[in-house]
Amino acid sequence: IVTFVNLSDTVQVVDIKKETVSNGVDVMLDIEIEPAVSLQVELGSGGYVKSQGGGRLNWQYIPQGDMSLTGRYTLIGGEMKYSLPVLPAKTFHIANGSYVEFMGNPQNPYLSVKATERVRTTVTEADKPRYVNFDVGISLNNTLADAELDFTIEAPEDIALQNQLAGMTADERTGIAMTMLVAGIYVGGDDASGGGFNT
């Protein structure tokens, strides 16, 4: 069999150029943390946060290189050791129900954390001293970038003192809490005076 080919025949040649589109990676990851998981963060100068809790978080990485984290990490316990310029290092116990909530920016979560220390001291009313257990501590609220630190004090086992504390302004409670943390005495109200420190 002979095939004749006309060499003068022109064939249109189409030059196909492949356009490469740079697509990044789009990743979405659901993270479920069991409540029994422990987490420890070192704060420097001997300070730390040891927490136990869990929750469900959603992490997303989009092609433009941005990361997003949403969800809530709820604490069921733990402790925090921390020192402030006016306070010696204290170990506070994290309250059940405290949480860290992520709303997009993984570096700026919303904080709602309460941590207390049990302090037992004497309170004198009408020249009669008695021992009272106080829960004194700190409360962190708002976003991490604009965190608000408040000092808290409660007398959960003494209704009269608890009512007295509830009737005070936030500034008055802050002063009493700081005095309690620094000196271990209760100084508050017209008819109550500080006593000796006893733990």
C-alpha positions as CSV (number, residue, x, y, z in Angstrom):
1,I,0.0,0.0,0.0
2,V,1.4,3.4,-1.0
3,T,0.2,6.5,0.7
4,F,0.8,9.8,-1.2
5,V,1.4,12.9,0.9
6,N,1.2,16.4,-0.4
7,L,4.2,18.1,1.3
8,S,3.0,21.5,0.1
9,D,-0.2,21.1,2.2
10,T,-0.2,23.4,5.1
11,V,-1.5,22.4,8.4
12,Q,-2.6,25.0,10.9
13,V,-0.6,24.6,14.0
14,V,-2.3,25.8,17.2
15,D,0.1,26.7,20.0
16,I,-1.7,25.8,23.2
17,K,-0.2,27.5,26.3
18,K,-1.1,26.1,29.6
19,E,-2.0,28.8,32.1
20,T,-1.0,27.8,35.5
21,V,-3.3,29.2,38.2
22,S,-1.8,29.3,41.6
23,N,-4.4,27.9,44.0
24,G,-3.5,27.8,47.7
25,V,-4.7,25.3,50.1
26,D,-8.2,25.6,51.7
27,V,-8.2,23.6,54.9
28,M,-11.0,23.2,57.4
29,L,-10.4,21.2,60.6
30,D,-12.9,20.4,63.4
31,I,-11.1,19.9,66.7
32,E,-12.9,18.2,69.5
33,I,-11.1,18.3,72.9
34,E,-12.3,15.8,75.5
35,P,-13.0,17.4,79.0
36,A,-10.2,15.2,80.6
37,V,-7.5,16.9,78.5
38,S,-4.9,18.9,80.5
39,L,-3.1,21.9,79.1
40,Q,-0.2,23.8,80.6
41,V,1.1,27.2,79.5
42,E,4.3,28.7,81.0
43,L,4.0,32.4,81.8
44,G,7.6,33.1,82.6
45,S,9.1,34.1,86.0
46,G,7.8,30.8,87.5
47,G,4.2,31.5,86.5
48,Y,2.0,29.0,84.7
49,V,-1.5,28.0,83.9
50,K,-2.5,24.4,84.2
51,S,-6.0,23.8,83.0
52,Q,-8.4,20.9,82.4
53,G,-11.3,21.3,80.1
54,G,-12.6,20.7,76.6
55,G,-14.7,21.9,73.8
56,R,-15.1,22.0,70.1
57,L,-13.1,24.3,67.9
58,N,-13.1,24.9,64.1
59,W,-9.9,25.9,62.5
60,Q,-9.8,27.2,58.9
61,Y,-6.9,28.1,56.6
62,I,-7.8,29.8,53.4
63,P,-5.8,30.2,50.2
64,Q,-4.9,33.8,50.9
65,G,-3.0,32.6,53.9
66,D,-5.4,33.7,56.6
67,M,-6.3,31.5,59.6
68,S,-9.6,31.5,61.5
69,L,-10.4,29.8,64.8
70,T,-13.9,29.6,66.2
71,G,-15.4,27.8,69.2
72,R,-15.2,27.6,72.9
73,Y,-12.7,25.9,75.2
74,T,-14.5,25.4,78.6
75,L,-12.5,24.9,81.8
76,I,-13.6,22.5,84.5
77,G,-10.6,23.1,86.7
78,G,-7.0,23.8,87.0
79,E,-4.7,26.2,88.7
80,M,-2.8,29.4,87.9
81,K,0.4,30.6,89.6
82,Y,1.0,34.3,88.9
83,S,2.6,37.3,90.5
84,L,1.7,41.0,90.0
85,P,3.9,44.0,90.9
86,V,1.9,44.5,94.1
87,L,1.4,40.9,95.0
88,P,3.7,38.0,95.8
89,A,3.3,34.8,93.7
90,K,0.0,33.2,94.4
91,T,-1.6,29.9,93.3
92,F,-5.2,30.4,92.2
93,H,-7.7,27.6,91.5
94,I,-9.6,28.1,88.2
95,A,-13.4,28.0,88.6
96,N,-15.4,25.4,86.8
97,G,-17.2,27.1,83.9
98,S,-14.5,29.5,83.0
99,Y,-13.9,29.6,79.3
100,V,-11.8,30.9,76.4
101,E,-13.9,31.6,73.2
102,F,-12.4,32.0,69.8
103,M,-14.3,34.2,67.4
104,G,-12.0,34.3,64.3
105,N,-8.7,35.6,65.3
106,P,-6.8,32.8,66.9
107,Q,-4.4,35.2,68.7
108,N,-7.2,37.3,70.3
109,P,-9.8,35.1,72.0
110,Y,-12.4,36.3,74.4
111,L,-11.6,35.4,78.1
112,S,-14.0,34.7,80.9
113,V,-11.7,33.2,83.5
114,K,-12.2,33.3,87.3
115,A,-9.5,31.9,89.7
116,T,-9.6,32.0,93.5
117,E,-7.5,31.2,96.5
118,R,-9.1,30.1,99.8
119,V,-7.9,32.4,102.6
120,R,-9.0,31.8,106.2
121,T,-8.7,34.7,108.6
122,T,-10.4,36.2,111.6
123,V,-13.1,38.8,111.5
124,T,-14.0,40.8,114.6
125,E,-17.5,42.0,115.0
126,A,-18.7,43.6,118.3
127,D,-15.4,42.5,119.9
128,K,-16.1,38.9,119.0
129,P,-13.5,37.4,116.7
130,R,-14.4,34.4,114.5
131,Y,-12.7,32.6,111.6
132,V,-14.1,33.1,108.1
133,N,-13.2,31.4,104.9
134,F,-12.9,33.8,101.9
135,D,-12.5,33.0,98.3
136,V,-10.1,35.7,97.0
137,G,-8.9,35.9,93.5
138,I,-8.8,37.4,90.1
139,S,-11.2,37.6,87.2
140,L,-10.1,38.0,83.5
141,N,-12.7,39.3,81.1
142,N,-12.8,40.7,77.5
143,T,-10.6,39.9,74.6
144,L,-6.9,39.0,75.2
145,A,-5.8,42.3,73.6
146,D,-8.0,44.4,75.9
147,A,-8.1,42.0,78.9
148,E,-9.7,43.4,82.1
149,L,-8.2,42.2,85.3
150,D,-10.4,42.5,88.4
151,F,-9.8,41.3,92.0
152,T,-12.7,39.4,93.6
153,I,-13.6,38.4,97.1
154,E,-16.5,36.3,98.4
155,A,-17.4,34.8,101.7
156,P,-19.5,31.8,100.5
157,E,-20.0,30.3,103.9
158,D,-20.9,33.4,105.8
159,I,-24.1,35.1,104.7
160,A,-23.7,38.2,106.7
161,L,-20.3,39.0,105.3
162,Q,-21.3,38.0,101.8
163,N,-24.2,40.5,102.0
164,Q,-21.8,43.1,103.3
165,L,-19.4,42.5,100.4
166,A,-22.3,42.5,97.9
167,G,-23.4,46.0,99.2
168,M,-19.9,47.5,98.4
169,T,-18.8,49.1,95.2
170,A,-16.4,47.3,92.9
171,D,-13.6,49.5,93.9
172,E,-14.2,48.8,97.6
173,R,-14.2,45.1,97.0
174,T,-11.0,45.4,94.9
175,G,-9.2,47.1,97.8
176,I,-10.3,44.5,100.3
177,A,-9.3,41.7,98.0
178,M,-5.9,43.1,97.4
179,T,-5.3,43.7,101.2
180,M,-6.4,40.1,101.8
181,L,-4.0,38.8,99.1
182,V,-1.0,40.9,100.3
183,A,-1.5,40.8,104.1
184,G,-4.0,38.0,104.7
185,I,-6.4,40.2,106.8
186,Y,-9.9,41.4,106.2
187,V,-10.4,45.1,106.5
188,G,-13.9,46.1,105.5
189,G,-17.2,47.6,106.7
190,D,-17.7,49.9,109.7
191,D,-18.1,47.1,112.3
192,A,-15.5,44.6,110.9
193,S,-11.8,44.7,111.4
194,G,-8.9,42.5,110.3
195,G,-7.6,39.7,112.4
196,G,-4.7,37.4,112.2
197,F,-3.8,35.4,109.2
198,N,-4.6,31.7,109.4
199,T,-4.6,29.1,106.6
